[in-house]
Amino acid sequence: MLATILLLAYLSAFAFVMGLVPMEWENRPTLEALGLSSTTKSKKKINILSYLRKVSIVNKPLCSGALRRRIAKDLITAHVDITPEEFILAKEILIGVFLFLFMPRAKPDQIFAFASFSLAGGYMLPEFWLKGKIKKVKDTIVKELPDAIDLLGLCVNAGLDFMLSLKWVVEKSPPSVMIDELNIVLQEINVGKTRRDAIKDLAGRYELPDLSTFARTLIQADKMGTSVTDALNILSEDMRLARYRRGEQLALKAPLKMLVPLLIFIFPVVAILVAGPILLDFIENNPFSSMGH
């Protein structure tokens, strides 16, 4: 009974807050509003998502300062086009779902445990999902970066300056995570940010060694006035060599990773197939039983 009352109280409070939110809500400041929209972003709008975005305004007091900056950085890094308030709303909805699923079945002595599980699960699952998205994006960037550097190097070798080369690569390349990032760099420069700052921000969003090397090389070439062509050619060769070495390291680790599944799943089956008939024959024709008689 107490579990049902708590669940109804949560749903009533949530419905009350949703009713207080006005339907007219100003557009949120996103990369698209700044002219920095992703080249692969879908343009479809779903009414229920639009309404939930209006509701998320109530989370502004809960999401401020360092927490908001941390969530905003993670969302941008993961290429998830929602605000920190909407991310907090997703956690609240998930907590409500868990409460709805588990609390009606909870006995009086289980209410605290079920409520704690619902709160922890609803809070942590979106965090795990976001961290997984960030890792996937970072892995994709590491994979695509050498090809993007090659294209930039080819354009610069053909006689274009760096900005025209960057524009050509963004416009002519198929959509990808790395091309989206280069597009953001290009448009940030177009709205007034210096080239050094735009490239430095690109490296700061992901904190990847390869991307930091790419940014540091371009910034150094810009500071020293050296040839961007030579810098890109050397960088491309170094990136491919580093990727080749990473592949070798993964290949060396593969046997160790396969050892655990072999020990758990394969070897017991082989042992049963080999030793099973012998054990059955031993049980049926046990020589020790005849010795006892």
Buried (B, 14 or more C-beta within 10 A) or exposed (E): EEBEEBBEEBEEEBEEBEEEBEEEBEEBEBBBEEEBBBBEBEEEEEEEEEBBBBBBBBBEEEBEEEEBEEBBBBBBBBBBBBBBBBBBBBBBBBBBEBBEEBBEEBEEEBBEEBBEBBBEBBBEBBEEEBEEBBEEBBEBBBBBBBBBBBBBBBBBEEEBEBEEBBBBBBEEBEEBBBBBBBBBBBBBBEEEBEBBBBBBBBBBBBEBEBBBBBBBBBBEBBEEEEEBBEBBBEBBBBBBEBBEEEEEEEEEEEEEEEEEEEEEEEEEEEEEEEEEEEEEEEEEEEEEEEEEE
